[in-house]
Amino acid sequence: MKNRMIAAGFGLCLPMVAIPASAQTLNDVQGRGYVQCGVHTGLFGFAEIGDDGEWHGFDVDYCRAIASAIFNDADAVRFTPLNATERFTALQSGEIDVLIRITTWTMTRDASLGLIFAGVNYYDGQSFLVPTELELTDAAGLDGGTVCVQTGTTTELNLADYFNSRGLTFEAVAFAERAEAVSAFEAGRCDAFTADASNLYSTRMTMVDPDAYVVLDERISKEPLGPAVRQDDIQWFNIVKWVHFALLNAEEFGITQANVAEMAESTNPEIMRLLGRDGTFGEMVGLSNDWAYNVIANVGNYGEIFDRNIGAGSPLGIERGLNALWTDGGIHYAPPVR
């Protein structure tokens, strides 16, 4: 079947591809000895190379969690930095095993690119970064203004939808690379820079004078972000999905990187199943039965990953909000290991 082009819902033409029935991704990963993970080219708090020459961030820790589930080694992973245009092709072609790059789950991406999302690890929404001196309280105050935006994302269409649906006018100044859009905004070429709020918080922290800018409280879209894999391998999909669920369940049960060994002695049936002391749940997806124990021991639970990279324990200080557990007023909720 020849590839054909479709008009993607976020304003791009992307290839619709024919995918083979099974790629046996786990066998390939085990054979080479590491997971190949697609991440952002550099976004503070989510994926960036630190002063130590190592990758760090929220998305990076998710990659390390998958490696821990398979190899009990958080370092058994290699990172492929990808821009917005490259990311889907890299996954479709098999260049990477999993894409964990602040990527929004949409119907177009789910139904026409041969990809499938393994859950939502960050509930986000699009907003605007503006100079503090403008004293704006909402995006409507940008009527008649200019907005810097990166192409190849859902952001462009959301931007047009917001202004057009309200009878407002604006001029989009579009750039292929995020860094170009940010530089143009900081140089004063635009009144605002728009992206997912998480992106904006990270962008603000890297500016010469962060206090000169503010992220508006308003959110103009729903942006459920999460890991994506190819649709050709249900086993690999289940591994990536259940690593995410294990991180959430661990936080709900109070299992941390520091106490996981102690919690492994628990008589709580749910904890026993999660940590591999009861049942053969790891074997169901081709892993050892202590896969979740290894994930938590190596990277911690969801809350720990969030806090140290983008939450209260990080310079970003992003509040949990919707990303809190369902028991704490958020909407994160994981199915049980049963």
C-alpha positions as a LaTeX table, in Angstrom:
\begin{tabular}{lrrr}
\hline
Residue & $x$ (\AA) & $y$ (\AA) & $z$ (\AA) \\
\hline
Met1 & 0.00 & 0.00 & 0.00 \\
Lys2 & 1.49 & 3.31 & $-1.00$ \\
Asn3 & 1.73 & 6.14 & 1.50 \\
Arg4 & $-0.69$ & 8.95 & 0.91 \\
Met5 & $-0.93$ & 12.44 & 2.35 \\
Ile6 & $-3.81$ & 13.58 & 4.50 \\
Ala7 & $-4.71$ & 17.01 & 5.74 \\
Ala8 & $-4.00$ & 16.76 & 9.44 \\
Gly9 & $-6.32$ & 18.47 & 11.88 \\
Phe10 & $-3.58$ & 20.66 & 13.22 \\
Gly11 & $-2.83$ & 22.33 & 9.92 \\
Leu12 & $-0.18$ & 20.05 & 8.46 \\
Cys13 & $-0.02$ & 17.37 & 5.80 \\
Leu14 & 1.34 & 14.20 & 7.35 \\
Pro15 & 1.84 & 10.75 & 5.87 \\
Met16 & $-0.70$ & 8.03 & 6.45 \\
Val17 & 1.39 & 4.88 & 6.70 \\
Ala18 & 0.76 & 1.17 & 6.44 \\
Ile19 & 2.11 & $-0.53$ & 9.56 \\
Pro20 & 3.03 & $-4.22$ & 9.77 \\
Ala21 & 1.00 & $-6.41$ & 12.11 \\
Ser22 & 3.74 & $-6.91$ & 14.72 \\
Ala23 & 7.07 & $-5.23$ & 15.31 \\
Gln24 & 8.10 & $-7.22$ & 18.42 \\
Thr25 & 9.50 & $-4.07$ & 19.92 \\
Leu26 & 10.38 & $-5.62$ & 23.26 \\
Asn27 & 12.55 & $-8.25$ & 21.57 \\
Asp28 & 14.32 & $-5.55$ & 19.58 \\
Val29 & 14.89 & $-3.44$ & 22.68 \\
Gln30 & 16.20 & $-6.38$ & 24.70 \\
Gly31 & 18.44 & $-7.42$ & 21.82 \\
Arg32 & 20.13 & $-4.03$ & 21.56 \\
Gly33 & 20.22 & $-3.52$ & 25.33 \\
Tyr34 & 18.48 & $-0.15$ & 25.60 \\
Val35 & 15.30 & 1.79 & 24.88 \\
Gln36 & 15.48 & 4.46 & 22.16 \\
Cys37 & 13.37 & 7.34 & 23.42 \\
Gly38 & 12.36 & 10.42 & 21.43 \\
Val39 & 12.39 & 13.62 & 23.49 \\
His40 & 12.35 & 17.39 & 23.06 \\
Thr41 & 15.47 & 19.09 & 21.71 \\
Gly42 & 15.70 & 21.09 & 24.92 \\
Leu43 & 12.91 & 22.23 & 27.25 \\
Phe44 & 13.74 & 23.18 & 30.83 \\
Gly45 & 12.15 & 20.79 & 33.31 \\
Phe46 & 10.99 & 18.30 & 30.68 \\
Ala47 & 13.99 & 17.27 & 28.60 \\
Glu48 & 17.39 & 18.93 & 28.44 \\
Ile49 & 21.08 & 18.10 & 28.77 \\
Gly50 & 22.39 & 19.40 & 32.08 \\
Asp51 & 25.79 & 20.71 & 33.08 \\
Asp52 & 26.79 & 17.11 & 33.83 \\
Gly53 & 26.25 & 16.18 & 30.19 \\
Glu54 & 23.29 & 13.94 & 31.07 \\
Trp55 & 19.65 & 14.21 & 30.06 \\
His56 & 17.26 & 15.40 & 32.77 \\
Gly57 & 13.56 & 16.21 & 33.03 \\
Phe58 & 10.01 & 14.95 & 33.50 \\
Asp59 & 9.83 & 13.27 & 30.08 \\
Val60 & 13.36 & 11.91 & 30.46 \\
Asp61 & 12.42 & 10.22 & 33.74 \\
Tyr62 & 9.51 & 8.52 & 31.99 \\
Cys63 & 11.99 & 7.11 & 29.47 \\
Arg64 & 14.16 & 5.91 & 32.36 \\
Ala65 & 11.13 & 4.33 & 34.01 \\
Ile66 & 10.46 & 2.21 & 30.91 \\
Ala67 & 14.11 & 1.15 & 30.82 \\
Ser68 & 13.86 & 0.22 & 34.50 \\
Ala69 & 10.82 & $-1.96$ & 33.86 \\
Ile70 & 12.69 & $-3.91$ & 31.19 \\
Phe71 & 16.30 & $-3.97$ & 32.38 \\
Asn72 & 16.16 & $-2.82$ & 36.03 \\
Asp73 & 18.55 & $-0.14$ & 34.82 \\
Ala74 & 17.42 & 3.47 & 34.44 \\
Asp75 & 20.46 & 4.17 & 32.29 \\
Ala76 & 19.55 & 1.55 & 29.67 \\
Val77 & 18.08 & 4.25 & 27.45 \\
Arg78 & 19.31 & 6.51 & 24.68 \\
Phe79 & 17.70 & 9.79 & 23.76 \\
Thr80 & 16.87 & 11.13 & 20.32 \\
Pro81 & 16.16 & 14.88 & 20.40 \\
Leu82 & 13.36 & 15.71 & 17.96 \\
Asn83 & 11.65 & 18.90 & 16.85 \\
Ala84 & 7.91 & 19.12 & 16.24 \\
Thr85 & 8.20 & 18.24 & 12.56 \\
Glu86 & 10.49 & 15.23 & 13.03 \\
Arg87 & 8.82 & 13.51 & 15.96 \\
Phe88 & 6.08 & 11.49 & 14.27 \\
Thr89 & 8.20 & 10.35 & 11.34 \\
Ala90 & 10.90 & 9.16 & 13.77 \\
Leu91 & 8.35 & 6.98 & 15.55 \\
Gln92 & 6.66 & 5.73 & 12.38 \\
Ser93 & 9.99 & 4.72 & 10.85 \\
Gly94 & 11.22 & 2.83 & 13.91 \\
Glu95 & 14.05 & 5.27 & 14.60 \\
Ile96 & 12.69 & 5.48 & 18.15 \\
Asp97 & 10.72 & 3.00 & 20.27 \\
Val98 & 8.60 & 5.55 & 22.12 \\
Leu99 & 7.93 & 9.26 & 21.80 \\
Ile100 & 7.78 & 11.14 & 25.11 \\
Arg101 & 7.95 & 14.74 & 24.02 \\
Ile102 & 5.17 & 16.98 & 25.41 \\
Thr103 & 2.97 & 15.69 & 22.58 \\
Thr104 & $-0.79$ & 16.29 & 22.60 \\
Trp105 & $-3.14$ & 13.34 & 22.18 \\
Thr106 & $-5.59$ & 14.20 & 19.38 \\
Met107 & $-7.97$ & 12.22 & 17.21 \\
Thr108 & $-5.94$ & 12.90 & 14.06 \\
Arg109 & $-2.77$ & 11.59 & 15.63 \\
Asp110 & $-4.56$ & 8.57 & 17.07 \\
Ala111 & $-6.52$ & 7.62 & 13.96 \\
Ser112 & $-4.39$ & 8.47 & 10.92 \\
Leu113 & $-0.67$ & 8.30 & 11.72 \\
Gly114 & $-0.31$ & 4.67 & 12.79 \\
Leu115 & 0.35 & 5.82 & 16.36 \\
Ile116 & $-1.38$ & 5.22 & 19.68 \\
Phe117 & $-1.07$ & 7.13 & 22.95 \\
Ala118 & $-0.36$ & 5.11 & 26.08 \\
Gly119 & $-2.04$ & 7.51 & 28.49 \\
Val120 & $-1.85$ & 11.10 & 29.71 \\
Asn121 & 1.11 & 11.89 & 31.95 \\
Tyr122 & 0.54 & 15.66 & 32.00 \\
Tyr123 & $-2.76$ & 17.53 & 31.64 \\
Asp124 & $-1.92$ & 20.86 & 30.05 \\
Gly125 & $-3.56$ & 23.75 & 28.20 \\
Gln126 & $-2.42$ & 26.42 & 25.78 \\
Ser127 & $-1.77$ & 29.91 & 27.12 \\
Phe128 & 0.28 & 33.03 & 26.41 \\
Leu129 & 3.55 & 34.43 & 27.69 \\
Val130 & 3.41 & 38.23 & 27.71 \\
Pro131 & 5.52 & 41.12 & 29.01 \\
Thr132 & 4.56 & 42.00 & 32.58 \\
Glu133 & 4.42 & 45.67 & 31.64 \\
Leu134 & 1.40 & 45.06 & 29.39 \\
Glu135 & $-0.65$ & 44.22 & 32.51 \\
Leu136 & $-2.86$ & 41.81 & 30.59 \\
Thr137 & $-5.35$ & 39.64 & 32.46 \\
Asp138 & $-6.56$ & 37.50 & 29.54 \\
Ala139 & $-5.76$ & 36.73 & 25.92 \\
Ala140 & $-8.56$ & 38.98 & 24.65 \\
Gly141 & $-6.28$ & 41.86 & 25.54 \\
Leu142 & $-4.08$ & 40.80 & 22.62 \\
Asp143 & $-6.77$ & 41.86 & 20.12 \\
Gly144 & $-4.99$ & 43.47 & 17.16 \\
Gly145 & $-1.60$ & 42.30 & 18.38 \\
Thr146 & 1.08 & 39.94 & 17.14 \\
Val147 & 1.72 & 36.45 & 18.48 \\
Cys148 & 4.86 & 34.35 & 17.99 \\
Val149 & 4.08 & 30.67 & 17.44 \\
Gln150 & 5.87 & 27.50 & 16.39 \\
Thr151 & 4.65 & 25.67 & 13.31 \\
Gly152 & 4.05 & 21.91 & 13.22 \\
Thr153 & 2.06 & 21.88 & 16.47 \\
Thr154 & $-1.57$ & 21.97 & 17.59 \\
Thr155 & $-0.80$ & 25.47 & 18.81 \\
Glu156 & $-1.35$ & 27.23 & 15.46 \\
Leu157 & $-4.89$ & 25.99 & 14.98 \\
Asn158 & $-5.85$ & 26.66 & 18.61 \\
Leu159 & $-4.55$ & 30.21 & 18.26 \\
Ala160 & $-6.66$ & 30.88 & 15.16 \\
Asp161 & $-9.72$ & 29.21 & 16.73 \\
Tyr162 & $-9.50$ & 31.38 & 19.83 \\
Phe163 & $-9.31$ & 34.74 & 18.04 \\
Asn164 & $-11.66$ & 33.92 & 15.17 \\
Ser165 & $-14.39$ & 32.52 & 17.41 \\
Arg166 & $-14.39$ & 35.75 & 19.41 \\
Gly167 & $-14.26$ & 38.15 & 16.48 \\
Leu168 & $-10.79$ & 39.31 & 17.47 \\
Thr169 & $-7.89$ & 40.04 & 15.14 \\
Phe170 & $-4.25$ & 39.07 & 15.43 \\
Glu171 & $-1.14$ & 38.50 & 13.36 \\
Ala172 & 0.65 & 35.19 & 13.73 \\
Val173 & 4.43 & 35.33 & 13.36 \\
Ala174 & 5.29 & 31.69 & 12.71 \\
Phe175 & 8.65 & 29.94 & 13.08 \\
Ala176 & 9.73 & 26.39 & 12.31 \\
Glu177 & 11.75 & 26.12 & 15.53 \\
Arg178 & 10.62 & 26.97 & 19.04 \\
Ala179 & 13.93 & 28.70 & 19.82 \\
Glu180 & 13.40 & 31.06 & 16.89 \\
Ala181 & 9.93 & 31.98 & 18.09 \\
Val182 & 11.16 & 32.59 & 21.64 \\
Ser183 & 14.07 & 34.74 & 20.45 \\
Ala184 & 11.75 & 36.83 & 18.30 \\
Phe185 & 9.37 & 37.33 & 21.22 \\
Glu186 & 12.15 & 38.28 & 23.63 \\
Ala187 & 13.49 & 40.74 & 21.03 \\
Gly188 & 10.11 & 42.48 & 20.96 \\
Arg189 & 8.89 & 41.32 & 17.54 \\
Cys190 & 5.66 & 39.96 & 19.04 \\
Asp191 & 3.32 & 40.98 & 21.82 \\
Ala192 & 3.06 & 37.39 & 23.04 \\
Phe193 & 4.43 & 33.90 & 22.62 \\
Thr194 & 1.89 & 31.08 & 22.72 \\
Ala195 & 2.40 & 27.41 & 23.55 \\
Asp196 & 1.30 & 24.90 & 26.16 \\
Ala197 & 1.50 & 26.45 & 29.62 \\
Ser198 & 4.17 & 23.95 & 30.68 \\
Asn199 & 6.28 & 25.10 & 27.73 \\
Leu200 & 5.74 & 28.74 & 28.68 \\
Tyr201 & 6.79 & 28.21 & 32.30 \\
Ser202 & 9.98 & 26.57 & 31.05 \\
Thr203 & 10.57 & 29.31 & 28.47 \\
Arg204 & 10.16 & 32.06 & 31.04 \\
Met205 & 12.80 & 30.52 & 33.32 \\
Thr206 & 15.42 & 30.58 & 30.56 \\
Met207 & 14.97 & 34.27 & 29.70 \\
Val208 & 17.44 & 36.95 & 30.71 \\
Asp209 & 14.87 & 38.58 & 33.02 \\
Pro210 & 12.12 & 36.08 & 33.91 \\
Asp211 & 10.31 & 38.66 & 36.06 \\
Ala212 & 9.72 & 40.79 & 32.97 \\
Tyr213 & 7.26 & 38.17 & 31.69 \\
Val214 & 4.16 & 36.42 & 32.97 \\
Val215 & 2.14 & 33.39 & 31.89 \\
Leu216 & $-1.56$ & 34.26 & 31.66 \\
Asp217 & $-3.86$ & 32.22 & 33.87 \\
Glu218 & $-6.26$ & 31.65 & 30.98 \\
Arg219 & $-6.15$ & 28.32 & 29.12 \\
Ile220 & $-7.59$ & 28.30 & 25.60 \\
Ser221 & $-7.39$ & 24.56 & 24.89 \\
Lys222 & $-7.14$ & 21.08 & 26.34 \\
Glu223 & $-3.68$ & 19.57 & 25.82 \\
Pro224 & $-3.44$ & 16.01 & 27.19 \\
Leu225 & 0.23 & 15.13 & 26.85 \\
Gly226 & 1.58 & 11.60 & 26.95 \\
Pro227 & 3.82 & 8.89 & 25.51 \\
Ala228 & 3.07 & 7.58 & 22.03 \\
Val229 & 4.04 & 4.30 & 20.38 \\
Arg230 & 3.29 & 2.62 & 17.06 \\
Gln231 & $-0.01$ & 0.78 & 16.69 \\
Asp232 & 1.69 & $-2.38$ & 15.46 \\
Asp233 & 2.67 & $-3.91$ & 18.80 \\
Ile234 & 0.10 & $-4.35$ & 21.57 \\
Gln235 & 2.67 & $-5.85$ & 23.94 \\
Trp236 & 4.88 & $-2.76$ & 23.75 \\
Phe237 & 1.84 & $-0.50$ & 24.08 \\
Asn238 & 0.86 & $-2.34$ & 27.26 \\
Ile239 & 4.36 & $-2.04$ & 28.72 \\
Val240 & 4.52 & 1.72 & 28.21 \\
Lys241 & 0.93 & 2.15 & 29.43 \\
Trp242 & 1.38 & 0.11 & 32.58 \\
Val243 & 4.65 & 1.79 & 33.50 \\
His244 & 2.64 & 5.02 & 33.61 \\
Phe245 & $-0.11$ & 3.39 & 35.66 \\
Ala246 & 2.44 & 1.88 & 38.05 \\
Leu247 & 3.88 & 5.34 & 38.75 \\
Leu248 & 0.43 & 6.67 & 39.60 \\
Asn249 & $-0.58$ & 3.66 & 41.70 \\
Ala250 & 2.70 & 3.87 & 43.60 \\
Glu251 & 2.00 & 7.46 & 44.59 \\
Glu252 & $-1.54$ & 6.60 & 45.62 \\
Phe253 & $-0.28$ & 3.78 & 47.85 \\
Gly254 & 2.48 & 5.94 & 49.33 \\
Ile255 & 5.26 & 3.84 & 47.79 \\
Thr256 & 8.37 & 5.96 & 47.20 \\
Gln257 & 11.90 & 5.45 & 45.97 \\
Ala258 & 13.04 & 5.57 & 49.60 \\
Asn259 & 10.54 & 3.11 & 51.09 \\
Val260 & 9.85 & 0.67 & 48.25 \\
Ala261 & 11.91 & $-2.10$ & 49.86 \\
Glu262 & 9.97 & $-1.72$ & 53.09 \\
Met263 & 6.64 & $-1.54$ & 51.26 \\
Ala264 & 7.47 & $-4.76$ & 49.44 \\
Glu265 & 6.88 & $-6.50$ & 52.79 \\
Ser266 & 3.34 & $-5.10$ & 52.99 \\
Thr267 & 0.40 & $-7.48$ & 53.36 \\
Asn268 & $-1.87$ & $-5.10$ & 51.43 \\
Pro269 & $-3.03$ & $-7.23$ & 48.46 \\
Glu270 & $-2.94$ & $-4.29$ & 46.03 \\
Ile271 & 0.62 & $-3.39$ & 46.97 \\
Met272 & 1.68 & $-7.03$ & 46.82 \\
Arg273 & 0.35 & $-7.34$ & 43.27 \\
Leu274 & 1.92 & $-4.05$ & 42.15 \\
Leu275 & 5.36 & $-4.91$ & 43.53 \\
Gly276 & 5.38 & $-8.47$ & 42.20 \\
Arg277 & 4.91 & $-10.42$ & 45.42 \\
Asp278 & 1.59 & $-11.88$ & 44.32 \\
Gly279 & 0.60 & $-13.00$ & 40.85 \\
Thr280 & 2.42 & $-13.08$ & 37.53 \\
Phe281 & 1.43 & $-9.71$ & 36.14 \\
Gly282 & 4.87 & $-8.92$ & 34.73 \\
Glu283 & 4.89 & $-12.12$ & 32.75 \\
Met284 & 1.65 & $-11.04$ & 31.06 \\
Val285 & 3.57 & $-8.34$ & 29.18 \\
Gly286 & 6.93 & $-10.10$ & 28.85 \\
Leu287 & 8.61 & $-8.60$ & 31.92 \\
Ser288 & 9.82 & $-9.93$ & 35.25 \\
Asn289 & 7.19 & $-9.85$ & 37.98 \\
Asp290 & 9.12 & $-7.25$ & 39.96 \\
Trp291 & 9.06 & $-4.78$ & 37.04 \\
Ala292 & 7.10 & $-2.13$ & 38.95 \\
Tyr293 & 9.33 & $-2.51$ & 42.01 \\
Asn294 & 12.33 & $-1.80$ & 39.79 \\
Val295 & 10.65 & 1.25 & 38.24 \\
Ile296 & 9.90 & 2.79 & 41.63 \\
Ala297 & 13.30 & 1.89 & 43.08 \\
Asn298 & 15.07 & 3.55 & 40.17 \\
Val299 & 12.98 & 6.67 & 39.47 \\
Gly300 & 10.36 & 6.98 & 42.23 \\
Asn301 & 6.61 & 7.41 & 41.86 \\
Tyr302 & 4.70 & 9.89 & 39.68 \\
Gly303 & 4.65 & 12.57 & 42.38 \\
Glu304 & 8.39 & 12.32 & 42.90 \\
Ile305 & 9.07 & 12.62 & 39.17 \\
Phe306 & 6.74 & 15.63 & 38.94 \\
Asp307 & 8.06 & 17.44 & 42.01 \\
Arg308 & 11.78 & 17.18 & 41.31 \\
Asn309 & 11.53 & 18.17 & 37.66 \\
Ile310 & 8.71 & 20.68 & 37.35 \\
Gly311 & 6.91 & 20.90 & 40.69 \\
Ala312 & 7.57 & 22.24 & 44.16 \\
Gly313 & 11.09 & 20.80 & 44.31 \\
Ser314 & 12.17 & 22.46 & 41.07 \\
Pro315 & 12.80 & 26.06 & 39.95 \\
Leu316 & 9.60 & 25.92 & 37.88 \\
Gly317 & 7.37 & 25.32 & 40.91 \\
Ile318 & 4.36 & 24.26 & 38.81 \\
Glu319 & 1.37 & 23.38 & 40.98 \\
Arg320 & $-0.09$ & 19.91 & 40.59 \\
Gly321 & $-3.59$ & 21.17 & 39.77 \\
Leu322 & $-5.25$ & 18.72 & 37.38 \\
Asn323 & $-2.10$ & 16.61 & 37.60 \\
Ala324 & $-2.80$ & 15.70 & 41.20 \\
Leu325 & $-4.19$ & 12.27 & 41.98 \\
Trp326 & $-7.95$ & 11.81 & 41.98 \\
Thr327 & $-7.74$ & 11.45 & 45.77 \\
Asp328 & $-6.21$ & 14.94 & 46.00 \\
Gly329 & $-8.57$ & 16.84 & 43.71 \\
Gly330 & $-6.82$ & 16.10 & 40.42 \\
Ile331 & $-7.83$ & 13.80 & 37.57 \\
His332 & $-4.98$ & 11.27 & 37.52 \\
Tyr333 & $-6.48$ & 7.84 & 38.04 \\
Ala334 & $-4.83$ & 4.49 & 37.30 \\
Pro335 & $-6.51$ & 1.12 & 36.80 \\
Pro336 & $-5.58$ & $-1.53$ & 39.35 \\
Val337 & $-3.06$ & $-4.31$ & 38.94 \\
Arg338 & $-5.40$ & $-7.27$ & 39.28 \\
\hline
\end{tabular}
